[in-house]
Amino acid sequence: MSAASTQIEVTRDEVEDLMFLEAELLDEWRLKEWLELFTEDAHYYVPATDVGPDASPDTSLFYVADDRFRLEQRVERLLKRTAHAEYPRSKTRHLVSNVRIRGRTGDELDVGAAVLTYRTKGGLTETYIGSYRYRIEVSDKGLRIREKRCVLDMDGLRPNGRISIIL
Amino acid sequence: MNAMANQPNILLDSERHLFKVARRSFVDPQILNAERTHIFDRCWLYLGHSSELAKAGDFVTRSVGKRSILFTRDVKNKINAFLNSCPHRGAQVCRESKGNAKSFQCFYHGWVFGADGGLRSQPGQECYDADFNKNGDANLVPVPRLESYRDFWFICFDRNVQPLADYLGNAKAWIDIVCDQSEAGMTIVGGTQEYTIRANWKLLTENSIDGYHAMNTHATYVDYLKNSSGSMSAVPFEGVGYDLGNGHAVIEYRAPWGRPVAQWIPAWGEDGKREMAAIYARLVERFGTAHADRIATSNRNLFIFPNLVINDIMAITVRTYYPMAPNEMHVSGWALAPQDEGAWARKYRLLNFLEFLGPGGFATPDDVEALEQCQRGFENLMEAPWSDISKGMNKAVPSYDDEVQMRAFWSHWDKCLQSGVTA
């Protein structure tokens, strides 16, 4: 972290712009561009719904616990015809709301938001309801996501059956 | 559908090595009713694991075979399972999914029960005779049968069922191989994967012990292993399928992925190599080389009739699933691990688990898709009525990617429905 980056002011508008862009890239299946929003040491988590929101993937079973490498592999996979769960691709819509900068430590923002994602495939529409918690890196190059955690406000994945899209 | 009702569910032609299952079995509500009566109400069903009730007072509530069950460890450390209904008016006595409690109070009228199921108090006690509960009628109703094997607890709603050990039969030795990984015992890691598949429950039985689909359905997972530097060992896929009797079955095979007990892959580094070597050395001390090799480096997809899967692969998953309707099932999946493994091994075990397993993994979503596509395909059953489960019938020793293990399930399933007598 450079001294300069800790002094850059960030508004909620700027954070929302990043999150709305992220949602758009996901919904348009521009997943390689979506990856560019993340830092090189980024993580993406979706915990199981019966562990606490702060649970660790080292000690609890999650649905998703990706480091940067596995996140890249997830994107690679989803763009293949052999990712059968997403071929033909589903239509999705991520609605991001209630965005709030909860705190800041040095070059890192702690951001919370609410999210509602619809996934439609084969005549069925499924809903994923949850909250986002982001750790966002502030630098002179702009904002990048260091960690994204989607905590589902659901009793398991019923009736969804899968998290084959990125939440 | 009625026109087909008198046709058999299974066609077996031993001479031509053909085994076919009527697709009606996956869609007919009458068959689901028969399954509830002759299978789920009469077979041993998995309830939970001892480690989920580690301390006195721990409890778990769980839906098993269409009943709401309260699973407890009481103050005397005895494990119990009750029907989660107040003996007074029927409300669910416990509404939490897990926790620790000295007693359970039904919130409706305030009756209080111990973790041993006994009625402790009820408001307005003076309005009942002093010997009101002398026959125990006001206690929580225990499940008709509750027994365990190697910390796996099962219940049965048929009081006259054979003992669990006899029911498990040949499958016991395979549960042993999984549990022998640890001297301290196995544990369920915190966190449950719960999901719905819009498909018949028997499709998940087939899929859970199906070595044939891996290369097609899971092409992207295999790509992922190849892309990850050092995620594969130089081991080819090869192995054998077994019919264990009583509807139980298993496939045992070698595979190139890393196993935290104890097949090392380069991605785990030198520290990982030392840890794997130490675990393996201890297994050799305890069991000799041959059995240690089996525990450490062979994979097992073990199926316990009618709906328990213990897959000891790149991690260990315990999975049960129940039909909600002919075309819908609820699945619950857990991770099982050696209680005494170190933080490093636990971390890599869970990483391994999520790579492949579960609805957010790189493989399970494609299984879910396959099962749902089968269910959709069954809409054509009037003109396309049969599924084929013949693979490997012409061999003396069926391979892990043949279908003997599915024939074991289907044959026993058919026997249960035909005779109405289980096991």
Interface residues (C-beta under 8 A of the other chain):
Chain A: V46 P47 A48 T49 D50 V51 A55 P57 D58 T59 S60 L61 F62 Y63 V64 A65 F69 R70 Q73 R74 E76 R77 K80 T82 A83 H84 A85 E86 G122 L124 D155 G156 L157 R158 P159 N160 G161 R162 I163 S164
Chain B: S97 K98 V189 G190 G191 T192 Q193 E194 Y195 T196 I197 R198 T217 A219 T220 D223 Y224 N227 S228 E328 H330 W334 A335 A343 R346 K347 L350 L351 F353 L354 E355 G358 P359 G360 F362 T364 P365 D366 V368 E369 A370 E372 R376
